[in-house]
Amino acid sequence: MRYRVAAFSSGLVLVAGVIFAGPKVKVTDDTIDFGRTPNNSIVTHTFWVKSVGDQPLRILKVDPGCGCTQMPLVDSVLKPGDSTPFDIVLSTKGYIGRITKRPSFVTNASPEPIYLKMYAEMVPDSENTGPIRIVPPRVDVSQFTVKPRRKAKFTIENRTGRDVNVAVVDSSRKDFTLTIPKVIKAGGLVEGQITVKEKFIPRDFEDSATFEITGDDRTRLTLRVIRMYRVKDDSTATSAGR
């Protein structure tokens, strides 16, 4: 750690500072729990890595950890104060039960790898049951005609005897926007909506959105979102009709 020098009339005083010498790295939040997740899905999460030293931070190596995880790198050199996203893509395949994945990366700040932690409770689509459930567990916003199709709806059902709160855990860098009520009444049913972002209309993607349900306890659920774009004449596909 460096020290800042503060000047006073009586002389110089060394003051402990927060400027770290050399390259340093900080991960804002190194853990994501997707909760109950349909198997045979693609789920995604963005981890943010920040350079907090006084020298450039170099990301030297990334290790997805297994063949079912992708970890594309956006920027490999970060100036002091800069941040970069790690968009982790996990193919859940036919996994059943609780899974843990630990992709990692190495920087010039230390030879020791920095691990990112991903958890999920894998369930078949047909077993999307429980006191809180999403119907359907997979939302399809595919488009096969020239007429634009950007929106699709789903429901979250609260089969408990108490009100619960709904919070979106991860959807900020997705291919779509998400609209969902913040509260589900006891025994109630609410409707959510997926809207494909403008620039992703003429593309295929498979993505996810994770919700946290809080009441007497805390539950996480992940919704699978899929889009196929199969339009031969797309001259009007991005115009009106959103």
KEKOL-690222 format. One line per 2 residues: for each residue y, x, z of C-alpha. Coordinates in Angstrom, 2 decimals, padded with zeros to 5 digits. Example, Ala and Ser with C-alpha at 12.3 -4.5 7.8 and 13.67 -1.06 7.14 Angstrom:
! KEKOL-690222
-004.50 012.30 007.80 ~ -001.06 013.67 007.14
***
This chain:
! KEKOL-690222
000.00 000.00 000.00 ~ 003.47 001.21 -000.77
006.42 000.88 001.58 ~ 009.81 -000.49 000.66
012.77 001.49 001.94 ~ 015.51 -000.55 003.56
018.95 001.09 003.97 ~ 021.00 000.41 007.10
024.18 002.04 008.42 ~ 022.10 003.86 011.02
019.80 005.40 008.43 ~ 016.64 004.56 006.52
013.87 002.32 007.84 ~ 010.40 002.02 006.33
009.36 -001.59 005.93 ~ 005.77 -002.58 005.18
005.76 -004.26 001.79 ~ 003.46 -006.25 -000.40
003.59 -004.01 -003.46 ~ 000.13 -002.56 -004.03
-000.17 000.85 -005.68 ~ -002.29 000.98 -008.79
-004.09 -001.88 -010.53 ~ -005.16 -004.77 -008.30
-006.86 -008.07 -009.11 ~ -006.75 -011.52 -007.55
-008.86 -014.57 -008.39 ~ -007.08 -017.74 -007.30
-010.28 -019.69 -006.63 ~ -013.64 -018.06 -007.35
-015.89 -021.11 -006.79 ~ -016.55 -024.40 -008.58
-019.07 -027.05 -007.54 ~ -019.72 -029.56 -010.32
-021.71 -031.85 -008.01 ~ -024.08 -034.35 -009.64
-024.23 -033.35 -013.29 ~ -026.31 -034.75 -016.19
-028.76 -032.18 -017.50 ~ -028.73 -031.10 -021.14
-024.92 -030.97 -020.94 ~ -022.16 -028.46 -021.57
-019.87 -028.15 -018.54 ~ -016.78 -025.98 -018.35
-014.38 -024.57 -015.79 ~ -011.34 -022.30 -015.92
-011.00 -019.49 -013.40 ~ -007.63 -017.71 -013.23
-007.39 -013.93 -012.83 ~ -004.07 -012.33 -011.86
-002.80 -008.74 -011.90 ~ -001.18 -008.15 -008.49
-000.78 -004.36 -008.53 ~ 001.99 -002.19 -009.93
-000.11 -000.82 -012.82 ~ -001.73 -002.71 -015.72
-005.04 -004.35 -014.90 ~ -007.80 -003.77 -017.45
-010.82 -006.01 -017.65 ~ -013.52 -003.57 -018.69
-016.64 -005.69 -018.78 ~ -017.75 -009.31 -018.45
-021.27 -010.39 -017.55 ~ -022.13 -014.09 -018.02
-025.17 -013.60 -015.80 ~ -027.62 -015.50 -018.02
-028.08 -016.75 -021.57 ~ -027.01 -020.27 -020.59
-023.48 -019.13 -019.64 ~ -020.66 -018.07 -021.95
-017.62 -016.16 -020.71 ~ -015.15 -015.51 -023.55
-012.28 -013.18 -022.67 ~ -008.71 -014.01 -023.72
-006.76 -010.94 -022.58 ~ -008.33 -007.65 -021.52
-005.11 -005.96 -020.34 ~ -002.75 -007.66 -017.87
000.67 -006.35 -016.96 ~ 001.66 -006.57 -013.27
002.26 -010.20 -012.40 ~ 000.43 -011.58 -015.47
-002.55 -013.95 -015.35 ~ -005.35 -014.81 -017.76
-007.91 -017.62 -017.82 ~ -011.67 -017.18 -017.79
-013.07 -020.29 -019.47 ~ -016.68 -020.43 -018.34
-019.06 -022.55 -020.42 ~ -022.41 -023.49 -018.86
-025.25 -025.07 -020.82 ~ -027.26 -026.97 -018.21
-030.32 -027.39 -020.46 ~ -033.20 -029.16 -018.75
-032.49 -027.86 -015.26 ~ -033.33 -030.21 -012.39
-032.06 -029.90 -008.82 ~ -029.53 -027.51 -007.33
-028.54 -024.53 -009.50 ~ -026.31 -021.52 -008.89
-024.73 -019.27 -011.53 ~ -022.74 -016.11 -010.81
-020.93 -014.66 -013.82 ~ -018.96 -011.51 -013.06
-016.44 -009.04 -014.45 ~ -015.36 -005.46 -013.76
-011.80 -004.11 -013.84 ~ -010.13 -000.74 -013.54
-009.15 -001.68 -009.98 ~ -012.68 -001.05 -008.68
-016.14 -000.24 -010.06 ~ -017.56 -003.14 -008.03
-018.07 -006.38 -010.01 ~ -016.13 -009.49 -009.02
-018.40 -012.54 -008.93 ~ -017.46 -016.11 -009.82
-019.63 -018.83 -008.30 ~ -020.76 -022.03 -010.03
-022.91 -024.73 -008.42 ~ -024.33 -028.01 -009.70
-026.91 -030.62 -008.77 ~ -028.68 -031.37 -012.02
-029.96 -034.92 -012.61 ~ -031.33 -036.67 -015.73
-028.94 -039.20 -017.33 ~ -031.33 -041.98 -016.37
-031.04 -041.04 -012.70 ~ -027.28 -041.42 -012.42
-027.66 -043.51 -009.29 ~ -026.26 -043.34 -005.80
-023.49 -044.93 -003.76 ~ -020.90 -043.59 -006.26
-021.88 -043.47 -009.91 ~ -020.31 -042.95 -013.33
-021.36 -045.27 -016.16 ~ -022.12 -043.99 -018.71
-022.72 -040.41 -017.51 ~ -021.91 -039.23 -021.05
-018.77 -040.37 -022.92 ~ -018.92 -040.09 -026.71
-015.61 -039.94 -028.60 ~ -017.12 -039.03 -031.97
-015.33 -040.00 -035.18 ~ -017.18 -040.79 -038.42
-014.52 -042.68 -040.41 ~ -010.99 -041.92 -041.56
-009.59 -044.33 -038.98 ~ -008.71 -042.21 -035.93
-010.87 -042.52 -032.84 ~ -009.40 -040.73 -029.87
-010.24 -042.90 -026.90 ~ -013.33 -043.94 -024.98
-013.78 -045.61 -021.59 ~ -016.13 -045.24 -018.66
-016.42 -046.75 -015.19 ~ -016.84 -045.40 -011.68
-018.64 -047.76 -009.34 ~ -018.26 -047.67 -005.57
-021.35 -049.25 -004.05 ~ -020.38 -048.39 -000.49
-018.69 -050.58 002.11 ~ -015.54 -048.46 002.28
-012.63 -047.51 000.03 ~ -012.83 -044.05 -001.53
-010.28 -041.75 -003.12 ~ -010.77 -040.12 -006.53
-009.34 -036.72 -007.48 ~ -009.82 -034.76 -010.70
-011.13 -031.31 -009.85 ~ -011.02 -029.69 -013.27
-009.63 -030.96 -016.56 ~ -006.34 -029.12 -017.07
-007.43 -026.93 -020.02 ~ -009.75 -029.44 -021.66
-009.90 -030.88 -025.15 ~ -008.87 -034.26 -023.76
-006.68 -035.96 -021.19 ~ -008.11 -038.11 -018.44
-006.79 -041.31 -016.86 ~ -008.43 -042.64 -013.70
-007.25 -044.72 -010.69 ~ -006.81 -042.80 -007.45
-008.59 -045.34 -005.23 ~ -011.77 -047.39 -005.64
-012.08 -050.33 -003.28 ~ -015.27 -050.94 -001.30
-017.84 -052.42 -003.67 ~ -015.38 -052.06 -006.52
-015.46 -050.84 -010.09 ~ -012.63 -048.94 -011.82
-012.15 -047.95 -015.42 ~ -011.26 -044.49 -016.64
-010.24 -043.34 -020.08 ~ -010.77 -040.18 -022.13
-008.14 -039.43 -024.80 ~ -008.72 -036.58 -027.25
-005.73 -034.24 -027.49 ~ -003.90 -034.23 -030.82
-004.90 -030.73 -031.90 ~ -008.57 -031.35 -031.15
-008.89 -034.52 -033.28 ~ -010.46 -032.78 -036.32
-012.91 -030.75 -034.23 ~ -016.33 -030.97 -032.63
-016.58 -030.22 -028.92 ~ -018.70 -030.76 -025.87
-016.92 -030.60 -022.55 ~ -016.83 -032.08 -019.06
-014.63 -033.48 -016.30 ~ -015.37 -033.17 -012.59
-014.27 -035.70 -009.96 ~ -014.22 -035.43 -006.19
-014.82 -038.67 -004.30 ~ -013.65 -038.68 -000.70
-014.22 -041.29 002.00 ~ -016.40 -040.76 005.06
-017.96 -037.85 003.17 ~ -017.24 -035.86 000.03
-019.08 -036.17 -003.28 ~ -018.53 -034.48 -006.63
-019.58 -035.95 -009.96 ~ -019.30 -034.44 -013.43
-018.86 -036.52 -016.57 ~ -020.13 -035.20 -019.88
-017.74 -035.61 -022.84 ~ -018.92 -035.12 -026.42
-017.19 -035.37 -029.81 ~ -018.46 -034.97 -033.36
-015.96 -035.13 -036.20 ~ -017.57 -036.11 -039.50
-014.77 -037.29 -041.78 ~ -014.68 -036.32 -045.47
-011.12 -037.49 -046.10 ~ -009.03 -036.73 -043.00
-005.58 -037.11 -044.59 ~ -004.77 -040.00 -042.26
-007.05 -039.10 -039.39 ~ -004.27 -037.64 -037.26
-001.70 -040.34 -037.97 ~ -001.19 -043.73 -036.32
-004.00 -045.54 -034.60 ~ -004.25 -043.41 -031.51
***
